[in-house]
Amino acid sequence: MRVRGDRLVHRVGGVLLGLGFLLLGSFSAFMPGVPAGSPGRDRAIWLGITLIVIGAIAIIGSLTVKNPDQIWCRHPRRWGRFR
């Protein structure tokens, strides 16, 4: 994997999104505010783990993909095409 440095606005935006997911996921996984043994705690922990994985994928994808426009930006609709 090669870290790419072009299109910094899109890459930094993707990294910030990934860091947001990591922050929210770590807070949810490691600091749940419910008593131990309740189903809410298990859900909070697994939600946190899921968000941590998504954040890591977003950061790695933002830094290594060749064209970040295909991941983070929606392509404009063209006249006459309604797909």
Phi and psi in degrees as GROMACS dihedral restraints (atoms count N, CA, C in turn):
[ dihedral_restraints ]
;  ai    aj    ak    al  type     phi  dphi    fc
    3     4     5     6     1  -115.2    20    10
    4     5     6     7     1   130.8    20    10
    6     7     8     9     1   -80.6    20    10
    7     8     9    10     1   127.0    20    10
    9    10    11    12     1  -104.9    20    10
   10    11    12    13     1   150.9    20    10
   12    13    14    15     1  -118.1    20    10
   13    14    15    16     1     3.5    20    10
   15    16    17    18     1   -85.2    20    10
   16    17    18    19     1   164.6    20    10
   18    19    20    21     1    51.7    20    10
   19    20    21    22     1    58.0    20    10
   21    22    23    24     1   -62.7    20    10
   22    23    24    25     1   -31.7    20    10
   24    25    26    27     1   -63.1    20    10
   25    26    27    28     1   -46.0    20    10
   27    28    29    30     1   -69.4    20    10
   28    29    30    31     1   -39.5    20    10
   30    31    32    33     1   -67.7    20    10
   31    32    33    34     1   -42.9    20    10
   33    34    35    36     1   -66.6    20    10
   34    35    36    37     1   -38.5    20    10
   36    37    38    39     1   -61.7    20    10
   37    38    39    40     1   -42.3    20    10
   39    40    41    42     1   -65.8    20    10
   40    41    42    43     1   -38.8    20    10
   42    43    44    45     1   -66.6    20    10
   43    44    45    46     1   -40.7    20    10
   45    46    47    48     1   -65.2    20    10
   46    47    48    49     1   -38.3    20    10
   48    49    50    51     1   -62.7    20    10
   49    50    51    52     1   -44.7    20    10
   51    52    53    54     1   -63.0    20    10
   52    53    54    55     1   -39.5    20    10
   54    55    56    57     1   -65.6    20    10
   55    56    57    58     1   -35.7    20    10
   57    58    59    60     1   -63.0    20    10
   58    59    60    61     1   -43.0    20    10
   60    61    62    63     1   -63.7    20    10
   61    62    63    64     1   -41.0    20    10
   63    64    65    66     1   -63.5    20    10
   64    65    66    67     1   -42.0    20    10
   66    67    68    69     1   -65.3    20    10
   67    68    69    70     1   -47.4    20    10
   69    70    71    72     1   -65.7    20    10
   70    71    72    73     1   -39.4    20    10
   72    73    74    75     1   -66.9    20    10
   73    74    75    76     1   -40.5    20    10
   75    76    77    78     1   -68.8    20    10
   76    77    78    79     1   -36.9    20    10
   78    79    80    81     1   -64.8    20    10
   79    80    81    82     1   -42.1    20    10
   81    82    83    84     1   -70.0    20    10
   82    83    84    85     1   -37.0    20    10
   84    85    86    87     1   -78.6    20    10
   85    86    87    88     1   -36.8    20    10
   87    88    89    90     1  -104.3    20    10
   88    89    90    91     1   -12.6    20    10
   90    91    92    93     1  -132.6    20    10
   91    92    93    94     1    50.2    20    10
   93    94    95    96     1   -69.7    20    10
   94    95    96    97     1   139.2    20    10
   96    97    98    99     1   -95.6    20    10
   97    98    99   100     1    29.5    20    10
   99   100   101   102     1  -117.8    20    10
  100   101   102   103     1   156.1    20    10
  102   103   104   105     1   -63.1    20    10
  103   104   105   106     1   153.7    20    10
  105   106   107   108     1   -66.0    20    10
  106   107   108   109     1   142.3    20    10
  108   109   110   111     1    90.9    20    10
  109   110   111   112     1    -6.9    20    10
  111   112   113   114     1   -88.0    20    10
  112   113   114   115     1   154.8    20    10
  114   115   116   117     1   -63.9    20    10
  115   116   117   118     1   -27.4    20    10
  117   118   119   120     1   -64.8    20    10
  118   119   120   121     1   -34.8    20    10
  120   121   122   123     1   -66.7    20    10
  121   122   123   124     1   -43.5    20    10
  123   124   125   126     1   -61.7    20    10
  124   125   126   127     1   -41.2    20    10
  126   127   128   129     1   -65.1    20    10
  127   128   129   130     1   -40.7    20    10
  129   130   131   132     1   -64.5    20    10
  130   131   132   133     1   -40.9    20    10
  132   133   134   135     1   -65.1    20    10
  133   134   135   136     1   -45.7    20    10
  135   136   137   138     1   -71.0    20    10
  136   137   138   139     1   -32.7    20    10
  138   139   140   141     1   -63.3    20    10
  139   140   141   142     1   -43.0    20    10
  141   142   143   144     1   -61.8    20    10
  142   143   144   145     1   -42.5    20    10
  144   145   146   147     1   -63.9    20    10
  145   146   147   148     1   -41.0    20    10
  147   148   149   150     1   -62.8    20    10
  148   149   150   151     1   -43.6    20    10
  150   151   152   153     1   -66.9    20    10
  151   152   153   154     1   -34.3    20    10
  153   154   155   156     1   -64.6    20    10
  154   155   156   157     1   -42.9    20    10
  156   157   158   159     1   -64.5    20    10
  157   158   159   160     1   -43.9    20    10
  159   160   161   162     1   -62.9    20    10
  160   161   162   163     1   -41.0    20    10
  162   163   164   165     1   -63.1    20    10
  163   164   165   166     1   -41.3    20    10
  165   166   167   168     1   -65.5    20    10
  166   167   168   169     1   -40.5    20    10
  168   169   170   171     1   -64.5    20    10
  169   170   171   172     1   -40.0    20    10
  171   172   173   174     1   -64.7    20    10
  172   173   174   175     1   -41.6    20    10
  174   175   176   177     1   -67.8    20    10
  175   176   177   178     1   -47.2    20    10
  177   178   179   180     1   -63.7    20    10
  178   179   180   181     1   -42.4    20    10
  180   181   182   183     1   -65.3    20    10
  181   182   183   184     1   -38.5    20    10
  183   184   185   186     1   -66.4    20    10
  184   185   186   187     1   -33.8    20    10
  186   187   188   189     1   -89.5    20    10
  187   188   189   190     1   -20.6    20    10
  189   190   191   192     1  -113.4    20    10
  190   191   192   193     1   -18.1    20    10
  192   193   194   195     1   -73.0    20    10
  193   194   195   196     1   147.6    20    10
  195   196   197   198     1   -69.7    20    10
  196   197   198   199     1   -42.8    20    10
  198   199   200   201     1  -125.7    20    10
  199   200   201   202     1    96.0    20    10
  201   202   203   204     1   -69.7    20    10
  202   203   204   205     1   -13.5    20    10
  204   205   206   207     1   -63.8    20    10
  205   206   207   208     1   -29.2    20    10
  207   208   209   210     1   -75.7    20    10
  208   209   210   211     1   -15.7    20    10
  210   211   212   213     1   -98.5    20    10
  211   212   213   214     1   -51.8    20    10
  213   214   215   216     1   -98.0    20    10
  214   215   216   217     1   -11.4    20    10
  216   217   218   219     1  -118.8    20    10
  217   218   219   220     1   138.0    20    10
  219   220   221   222     1   -83.4    20    10
  220   221   222   223     1   135.8    20    10
  222   223   224   225     1   -74.2    20    10
  223   224   225   226     1   141.8    20    10
  225   226   227   228     1   -69.0    20    10
  226   227   228   229     1   148.1    20    10
  228   229   230   231     1   -75.5    20    10
  229   230   231   232     1   144.2    20    10
  231   232   233   234     1  -101.2    20    10
  232   233   234   235     1   149.8    20    10
  234   235   236   237     1   -64.4    20    10
  235   236   237   238     1   133.0    20    10
  237   238   239   240     1    91.2    20    10
  238   239   240   241     1    -9.4    20    10
  240   241   242   243     1  -112.3    20    10
  241   242   243   244     1   120.4    20    10
  243   244   245   246     1  -119.1    20    10
  244   245   246   247     1    37.4    20    10
